[in-house]
Amino acid sequence: MGRIVLVLCLLSLAWTVSAAEPGSLTVVVKDARSKTVVGGALVYLDGAYKGTTADSSGVITLTGLKDGTHTVRVTKPDFREITKKIVYPNEMTVSVEIARGALVLLNEEGEKQGAINVVFYPSSTSYSCTDHAKISTPVYIENETRFREDVMKVIQSTYLDLDKITPSTKILPADYRDRFNFYYYYDPSAPADAFEGCAGTIPGKYWKEVTFVDVTVILYPKYHGTYSDAACMPTGCSQDYGPGRNLMKAPVNQLTLIQHETGHALYDLVDTYCGNTYYYQNDPHANVWSSRENCESDARSDGRDPAQCRQIQQAAATGSSVSCSQPYWRWDPMPDIMASGYRGKFGEAATQRINYVLSKVVTS
Amino acid sequence: MSLRILSSLLIIVLVCCSFCPYGAAADPVVPDFDKIVRIQLKYLDGAYSLESAEIQYGRAPNLALQSGELKGSILDTTGKERLSFSSREPWRAQGDILGDPEGRTLIGYTEGGDASDMSITVPWVQDMAAFTLTDSRDGALLVTADLTPAASLFCADYPGDPDCQARGASSQLAAMEPAPQATSLPIVFMVLFSLSVFLAAGLAIMTVRRRVAATGIPEGATAAIKAVKQTVLIVDDDPEMVEIIHQFLTDEGYATIHALSGKECLNILKKQLPDLILLDVLMQPMNGWETLEQIKKDPITKPIPVLMLTGKRLTSAEAKQYNICIDDYITKPFRHEEIFTAIDNILQRKQRFKDGLELAKKVGVDREKFCELAKLSRRITVNKKIIDILQAPAGTPAWGPDELTPENKEVIEQITITTRANEQRAEQLKTEINKVFRSKGVPEINW
């Protein structure tokens, strides 16, 4: 029996030794900023997962490489992933530096899969309607804590307190707060410009890095001056450049306007005030209709009073004449967030649509 | 069994397992293979065009949340829709200006631009072959993208990615030796089993690669592209002729739009860009050549291939003046097959250039160099056809030796000399480009 054990031992040793063939590549992963080694980084060779780097040395040795070009990919949670092309055997050791990402998750309990991903981005610009000029605003760029606090305030008022700005007659999903992932992206060297274009612009590296965002919110501290003429840049704006690039902007001191823009950007709600804006019947569960009949029909099927359907109009400042009229109809009573910039709630029709959008979210 | 033997066996197992990755404690780290397809589009004056389609690692946004009047679809290799989503028109910026808190609290601000970028991020779909964007209101096809070059290129860089292996685009991994990790005896069978599966997969991959090498397009991708109807603009002042061509083109799966004059053709092109124009030469008041000049003057319509159609013989003067503007020339009366073959050739050529350019861009081949080769290749094909027509026009009696006028002879000679020079330059460019393609494991150009 002792001989058998010895043979087995020798066999196992031989197996191990024969496996240590040439063709090995040493990958060392370091922190780009501190230059210290990074353990637990996931390393992939030519797309295949090979294992993690050792905690003590930041090293992993890959074996079985053929001569030629190979792609080494390194990932680690909270770090930006990096890809490096190497030519083997010219390079038998490769040093990869990974940097911490600028995306900060705000959910205490971690990311939820399938949730709505909302990312807040600081702007270094504001605007004066009086002077028709862009203003440089360094407050968020110099003070991350201030930006984070402002973001938390917006999250609370717009997303977590949604029950306070919707009618009690429309019940939101009990776990609606858990259907969001909130993040902010903080890179002082690459701020957004809230007043470059209607909804603002963000440097390209953000879009390259954050691929999964559903709504990106550019926040700026304050809009200066009061509305004087149509040449003023908008205070808030929403523009959808396609899935993954849905952008809105708003000043942090105007919470109702933030809720209004979120209504556009996330829930596809339509303005109910009368003016120079886009009107369409946002089926299903619309809050604006292209005919009285459609409005009344939806109201009936939703258990609302059809008599509340009314055309989108604006009375003149004096007298009973109408200064603005649109061939669209609304149902929600005033003060309606989709009609008012300073106060109000989402009405029952708008909340029906909000519930419809929230119902599409399946988290795990 | 004695305690000593049991202890020895235990030691062996421990020794083996210390070298064996499968036997080690469960690794809490989960590898991340999420991938996205990013399609960049350009919107200009009501028309969408493709800028690029790329695949990268990353997570996709929640497509179920999207709404709007546009519909995006990912089609598989059989043309079947595998994923769809809604999207809004990118130009529609919806702004609000805060007004008087006691009066008009919101003032509308619209920025309906005539130009905008659009960026579409969707998750990787196994067997994806094409992307289409349509207008949900009228079903109009706005833009299409062949996704196979992007997938091939990604898998050339990441052949070991599980999705690439499943897709059958693995190349370098097949050449790699199996990972020489120390292996415990119980998993030898697993390794053997894996090797046999690997071998079978390798054979399948080789078969696919052979086809890719032959055509540049993976099996099934053509079906998906064909599933997206190509639009042909028929321009002829004879309504009956338009109707005849319309009938047999729609029977073959093409979509058609019609214009009964050169002016109408130019008006249509302001609103819609077809994949190809079938242009009659003999029209009044603006003839086909004049219409062609206008089409090629406009940078937006310039890239659309034009197939000239006429009952009149091509003159040497016309050949000399317009050979660089046209993509083919067919003389009436023609057989249906002639038109199909010509259209197929032109559209396939267009697709090949597009795919090749995409790959060239990714592997670092100079865009100018690739475009020069594409232009030369097109000119060589067209010029050879023109020489044939001048020597013996299709559908008309062949020229007798004495009928070949000095002008025709001169033009044929000039075009022949140019074509030879073009062929030499094209060969040189092709060698340079293929050298880079080969080094990156990308199928070489074979046109």
Contacts between the chains, C-beta under 8 A, distances in Angstrom:
chain1	res1	chain2	res2	distance
A	1	B	5	5.4
A	2	B	8	7.9
A	5	B	5	7.0
A	5	B	8	4.5
A	5	B	9	7.1
A	5	B	12	6.9
A	8	B	12	5.6
A	9	B	12	6.1
A	9	B	15	7.4
A	12	B	12	6.5
A	12	B	15	6.1
A	12	B	16	5.4
A	12	B	184	7.8
A	12	B	185	7.5
A	15	B	182	6.5
A	15	B	183	6.6
A	16	B	19	5.2
A	16	B	182	4.2
A	19	B	19	8.0
A	19	B	180	4.2
A	19	B	181	6.4
A	19	B	182	5.1
A	19	B	183	7.3
A	20	B	180	6.8
A	21	B	177	7.5
A	21	B	180	5.0
A	23	B	177	6.9
A	23	B	180	7.9
A	40	B	29	7.1
A	42	B	29	6.0
A	42	B	31	6.1
A	42	B	32	7.1
A	44	B	31	7.2
A	44	B	158	7.8
A	44	B	160	7.4
A	45	B	160	6.6
A	46	B	157	7.6
A	46	B	158	6.0
A	46	B	159	5.4
A	46	B	160	4.4
A	46	B	172	5.7
A	46	B	173	6.0
A	46	B	176	7.6
A	47	B	33	8.0
A	47	B	155	7.8
A	47	B	157	7.3
A	47	B	158	2.8
A	47	B	159	6.1
A	47	B	160	4.1
A	47	B	161	3.2
A	47	B	164	6.0
A	47	B	173	7.9
A	48	B	160	2.8
A	48	B	161	7.0
A	48	B	173	6.8
A	49	B	31	3.8
A	49	B	33	7.9
A	50	B	179	7.9
A	51	B	21	7.5
A	51	B	27	7.8
A	52	B	27	7.4
A	52	B	29	5.6
A	63	B	179	6.3
A	63	B	180	5.1
A	63	B	181	7.5
A	64	B	176	5.8
A	64	B	177	4.6
A	64	B	178	6.7
A	64	B	179	5.0
A	64	B	180	5.4
A	65	B	176	7.1
A	66	B	172	7.1
A	66	B	175	5.4
A	66	B	176	5.2
A	66	B	177	7.1
A	68	B	172	6.9
A	69	B	439	7.4
A	69	B	440	7.5
A	70	B	172	7.4
A	71	B	157	5.0
A	71	B	158	6.2
A	73	B	57	7.2
A	73	B	158	7.6
A	75	B	32	5.9
A	75	B	57	7.9
A	81	B	57	6.5
A	114	B	62	7.0
A	115	B	62	7.9
A	116	B	62	6.3
A	116	B	65	6.4
A	117	B	61	6.9
A	117	B	62	7.1
A	129	B	97	7.4
A	197	B	93	7.2
A	197	B	111	7.6
A	198	B	93	3.5
A	198	B	94	7.7
A	198	B	95	4.7
A	198	B	109	7.0
A	198	B	111	4.4
A	199	B	93	6.1
A	199	B	95	7.7
A	207	B	119	7.0
A	211	B	36	5.2
A	211	B	38	7.6
A	211	B	56	7.5
A	211	B	58	3.5
A	211	B	59	5.9
A	211	B	60	6.8
A	211	B	61	7.6
A	211	B	121	5.7
A	212	B	58	6.9
A	212	B	59	3.8
A	212	B	60	6.1
A	212	B	61	5.3
A	212	B	121	7.9
A	213	B	61	6.2
A	214	B	61	5.1
A	214	B	62	5.2
A	214	B	65	5.6
A	223	B	98	6.7
A	226	B	99	7.8
A	226	B	100	7.3
A	227	B	97	5.2
A	227	B	98	6.7
A	227	B	99	4.7
A	227	B	100	7.3
A	227	B	107	5.9
A	230	B	107	7.6
A	230	B	109	7.7
A	232	B	97	5.6
A	233	B	95	8.0
A	233	B	97	7.9
A	233	B	109	7.9
A	234	B	95	3.1
A	234	B	96	5.8
A	234	B	97	5.2
A	234	B	109	4.1
A	235	B	96	6.2
A	235	B	97	5.3
A	235	B	98	4.5
A	236	B	95	7.0
A	236	B	96	4.9
A	236	B	98	7.7
A	237	B	93	5.9
A	237	B	94	6.5
A	237	B	95	3.9
A	237	B	96	7.0
A	237	B	109	7.1
A	237	B	111	8.0
A	238	B	93	7.7
A	238	B	94	4.9
A	238	B	95	8.0
A	239	B	90	7.5
A	239	B	92	7.1
A	239	B	93	4.4
A	239	B	94	6.9
A	240	B	68	6.9
A	240	B	87	7.0
A	240	B	88	4.2
A	240	B	90	6.8
A	240	B	92	7.5
A	241	B	90	4.9
A	241	B	116	7.1
A	241	B	117	6.3
A	241	B	118	5.6
A	241	B	119	5.5
A	242	B	41	7.6
A	242	B	87	5.6
A	242	B	90	6.3
A	242	B	118	4.7
A	242	B	119	4.9
A	242	B	120	4.3
A	242	B	121	7.3
A	243	B	60	7.7
A	243	B	61	5.2
A	243	B	63	5.7
A	243	B	66	5.3
A	243	B	72	7.5
A	243	B	85	6.0
A	243	B	87	6.2
A	243	B	120	5.6
A	243	B	121	5.5
A	243	B	122	6.6
A	244	B	36	7.9
A	244	B	38	7.9
A	244	B	60	7.1
A	244	B	61	4.3
A	244	B	119	6.6
A	244	B	120	7.2
A	244	B	121	3.2
A	245	B	118	8.0
A	245	B	119	4.6
A	245	B	121	7.3
A	254	B	98	6.4
A	257	B	96	6.8
A	257	B	98	6.2
A	260	B	96	6.6
A	260	B	106	7.5
A	261	B	96	7.3
A	264	B	94	5.5
A	266	B	65	7.3
A	268	B	67	4.4
A	268	B	68	7.4
A	268	B	88	7.9
A	271	B	94	7.5
A	271	B	96	7.5
A	271	B	106	7.4
A	271	B	108	6.7
A	273	B	104	7.6
A	273	B	105	7.7
A	273	B	106	5.0
A	273	B	108	7.4
A	275	B	104	7.6
A	275	B	106	7.0
A	275	B	107	5.8
A	275	B	108	3.5
A	276	B	107	7.6
A	276	B	108	3.9
A	276	B	109	6.9
A	276	B	110	5.6
A	277	B	94	6.5
A	277	B	96	7.6
A	277	B	108	3.4
A	277	B	109	7.6
A	277	B	110	6.1
A	278	B	92	6.0
A	278	B	94	5.8
A	278	B	110	6.5
A	282	B	67	7.3
A	314	B	104	7.3
A	317	B	103	7.5
A	339	B	105	7.9
A	339	B	106	7.0
A	340	B	105	4.9
A	340	B	106	6.8
A	341	B	96	6.7
A	341	B	98	4.7
A	341	B	99	6.9
A	341	B	101	7.9
A	341	B	105	4.1
A	341	B	106	4.5
A	342	B	98	7.6
A	342	B	101	5.0
A	342	B	105	5.4
A	357	B	65	6.3
A	360	B	62	7.9
A	360	B	64	4.2
A	360	B	65	6.1
A	361	B	62	7.1
A	361	B	64	7.5
A	361	B	65	7.4
